[in-house]
């Protein structure tokens, strides 16, 4: 069970204007990409599974583009989430920072990239150790025999054809951001919606 200590959050957020809240949220998302120690370096990605049941898993946030309104991650082409995205591009992304007590629930649309310039740029930006998973012969979630063995290499080169062919870069274009700030002086919540030209904000009950 998680219990709050009653201490004040480490940062305040502006819920009075759309631009102020957008800037605060975008700043936090950018910080999450910049350092692996930041709580927003990880996000839960929820898709619709084959039976209609929601499927969720954590991924590392690899990039954030405020102009394109996109968060990005990469995944194995054999992963069930890639098949889920192929059936339905709509995602829910969930991020939470326990220090600032900011929760972000984001509605987005996924565009997977494989064997194109976007995927190649993502592939060459990955650390050698991050590429190891793409070289494994087993698909993520695949049922294995009890005697199955794979001795992973210490690193995987950029030129490994099998590993590279399994690499998928996913851009998640943001449509809405449901921001909830847990504050001892009163919780605040608002919905930011992209109108096609700008961000609109509507206050919500927390």
C-alpha positions as CSV (number, residue, x, y, z in Angstrom):
1,X,0.0,0.0,0.0
2,X,1.3,3.5,-0.9
3,X,0.7,6.2,1.7
4,X,1.4,9.9,1.2
5,X,3.6,11.4,3.9
6,X,1.7,14.7,4.0
7,X,4.7,16.6,2.8
8,X,4.0,19.3,0.2
9,X,4.7,18.4,-3.5
10,X,8.1,19.5,-4.8
11,X,6.6,21.7,-7.5
12,X,3.5,23.7,-8.3
13,X,1.6,23.6,-11.5
14,X,-0.5,26.3,-13.2
15,X,-4.1,25.2,-13.7
16,X,-5.3,28.7,-14.4
17,X,-4.6,28.8,-18.2
18,X,-4.2,26.2,-21.0
19,X,-0.8,27.7,-22.0
20,X,0.5,27.6,-18.5
21,X,-0.5,24.1,-17.8
22,X,0.7,22.9,-21.2
23,X,4.1,24.5,-20.6
24,X,4.4,22.9,-17.1
25,X,3.3,19.5,-18.4
26,X,5.6,19.6,-21.4
27,X,8.5,20.6,-19.2
28,X,8.0,17.6,-17.1
29,X,7.7,15.3,-20.1
30,X,11.0,16.7,-21.5
31,X,12.7,16.2,-18.2
32,X,11.5,12.5,-18.2
33,X,13.3,11.9,-21.5
34,X,16.4,13.7,-20.4
35,X,17.3,11.5,-17.4
36,X,16.6,7.9,-16.5
37,X,16.2,8.8,-12.9
38,X,13.1,10.9,-13.5
39,X,9.8,9.2,-12.7
40,X,8.4,10.2,-16.1
41,X,11.1,8.3,-17.8
42,X,8.7,5.4,-17.7
43,X,5.1,5.3,-18.9
44,X,2.4,2.7,-19.0
45,X,1.0,2.0,-22.5
46,X,-2.5,0.6,-22.7
47,X,-3.8,-1.0,-25.8
48,X,-6.9,-3.1,-26.7
49,X,-6.0,-6.8,-26.8
50,X,-7.2,-9.5,-29.2
51,X,-10.2,-10.3,-26.9
52,X,-11.0,-6.6,-26.3
53,X,-9.5,-6.7,-22.8
54,X,-7.2,-3.7,-22.0
55,X,-3.5,-4.7,-22.1
56,X,-1.0,-2.4,-20.3
57,X,2.8,-2.5,-19.9
58,X,5.6,-0.1,-19.0
59,X,8.0,1.3,-21.6
60,X,10.8,3.7,-21.5
61,X,10.0,7.1,-23.0
62,X,12.6,7.6,-25.7
63,X,11.6,11.0,-27.1
64,X,9.3,13.9,-26.7
65,X,8.5,16.4,-29.4
66,X,6.4,19.3,-28.2
67,X,5.9,20.7,-31.7
68,X,4.6,17.4,-33.0
69,X,2.9,16.6,-29.7
70,X,4.4,13.2,-29.6
71,X,5.9,10.8,-27.1
72,X,8.0,7.9,-28.6
73,X,9.2,4.5,-27.5
74,X,10.5,1.4,-29.3
75,X,9.5,-2.2,-29.2
76,X,10.1,-5.6,-30.7
77,X,8.0,-6.2,-33.8
78,X,7.1,-9.6,-32.4
79,X,5.6,-8.0,-29.3
80,X,1.8,-8.4,-28.8
81,X,1.5,-4.6,-28.4
82,X,2.6,-4.1,-32.0
83,X,-0.2,-6.4,-33.2
84,X,-2.6,-4.4,-30.9
85,X,-1.5,-1.1,-32.5
86,X,-1.9,-2.7,-35.9
87,X,-5.6,-3.3,-35.1
88,X,-6.3,-0.1,-33.3
89,X,-4.0,2.9,-33.3
90,X,-5.6,4.4,-30.1
91,X,-3.6,4.3,-26.9
92,X,-3.8,5.5,-23.4
93,X,-0.5,6.5,-21.8
94,X,-0.2,6.9,-18.0
95,X,2.6,8.6,-16.2
96,X,3.0,9.6,-12.5
97,X,5.6,11.5,-10.6
98,X,5.4,10.8,-6.8
99,X,7.6,13.8,-6.0
100,X,5.4,16.4,-7.7
101,X,2.3,14.2,-7.3
102,X,1.4,14.9,-10.9
103,X,-0.5,12.2,-12.8
104,X,-0.9,12.4,-16.6
105,X,-3.4,10.3,-18.5
106,X,-2.9,10.8,-22.2
107,X,-5.0,9.8,-25.1
108,X,-2.8,9.3,-28.2
109,X,-2.7,7.7,-31.6
110,X,0.3,5.5,-32.5
111,X,2.3,5.4,-35.7
112,X,4.7,2.5,-35.8
113,X,7.9,2.8,-38.0
114,X,9.8,-0.2,-39.2
115,X,12.4,-0.3,-42.0
116,X,12.1,3.4,-42.7
117,X,14.2,6.5,-41.9
118,X,12.4,7.2,-38.6
119,X,13.1,3.6,-37.5
120,X,16.7,3.8,-38.6
121,X,17.2,7.1,-36.7
122,X,15.8,5.4,-33.6
123,X,17.9,2.3,-34.0
124,X,21.2,4.1,-34.3
125,X,20.3,6.2,-31.2
126,X,19.9,3.2,-29.0
127,X,22.7,2.1,-26.7
128,X,24.4,-1.2,-27.6
129,X,23.1,-2.9,-24.5
130,X,19.5,-1.8,-25.4
131,X,19.8,-3.6,-28.7
132,X,20.4,-7.0,-27.0
133,X,16.7,-7.7,-26.6
134,X,16.1,-7.5,-30.3
135,X,18.7,-10.2,-31.0
136,X,17.0,-12.8,-28.8
137,X,15.3,-15.7,-30.7
138,X,12.3,-15.7,-28.4
139,X,9.4,-13.3,-29.1
140,X,8.3,-11.2,-26.1
141,X,5.7,-13.2,-24.1
142,X,6.3,-16.4,-26.0
143,X,5.8,-19.7,-24.0
144,X,9.2,-21.4,-23.6
145,X,10.2,-24.9,-23.0
146,X,11.7,-25.4,-19.5
147,X,15.1,-26.2,-21.2
148,X,15.2,-23.2,-23.4
149,X,18.5,-21.4,-23.2
150,X,19.9,-18.3,-24.8
151,X,23.2,-16.8,-24.0
152,X,22.9,-13.1,-24.8
153,X,25.9,-11.3,-26.3
154,X,27.5,-8.4,-24.4
155,X,26.2,-6.0,-27.1
156,X,24.6,-6.0,-30.5
157,X,26.1,-4.1,-33.4
158,X,24.1,-1.6,-35.5
159,X,24.6,-3.9,-38.5
160,X,23.0,-7.0,-37.0
161,X,20.3,-7.7,-39.7
162,X,17.9,-9.8,-37.5
163,X,18.0,-7.5,-34.5
164,X,17.4,-4.4,-36.7
165,X,14.6,-6.0,-38.6
166,X,12.7,-6.6,-35.3
167,X,13.1,-2.9,-34.1
168,X,10.0,-0.8,-34.3
169,X,9.9,2.9,-33.3
170,X,6.4,4.1,-32.2
171,X,5.4,7.8,-32.3
172,X,2.4,8.5,-30.1
173,X,0.6,11.7,-31.2
174,X,-1.2,13.3,-28.3
175,X,-4.9,14.3,-28.6
176,X,-5.7,15.0,-24.9
177,X,-3.9,15.2,-21.6
178,X,-5.9,14.6,-18.4
179,X,-3.7,16.2,-15.7
180,X,-4.3,15.5,-12.0
181,X,-2.3,17.2,-9.3
182,X,-2.6,15.7,-5.8
183,X,-2.1,18.6,-3.4
184,X,-2.7,18.7,0.4
185,X,-4.3,22.1,0.0
186,X,-6.8,20.8,-2.7
187,X,-6.4,18.5,-5.6
188,X,-6.6,20.1,-9.1
189,X,-7.5,18.4,-12.4
190,X,-7.9,19.7,-15.9
191,X,-8.2,18.3,-19.5
192,X,-6.0,19.7,-22.2
193,X,-7.4,19.1,-25.7
194,X,-5.6,19.8,-29.0
195,X,-8.1,21.6,-31.2
196,X,-6.0,21.4,-34.4
197,X,-4.6,24.8,-33.9
198,X,-4.1,25.3,-30.1
199,X,-4.6,23.7,-26.7
200,X,-7.9,24.2,-25.0
201,X,-8.4,23.6,-21.2
202,X,-11.4,22.5,-19.2
203,X,-11.3,22.1,-15.4
204,X,-12.5,18.8,-14.1
205,X,-13.5,17.5,-10.7
206,X,-10.5,15.8,-9.2
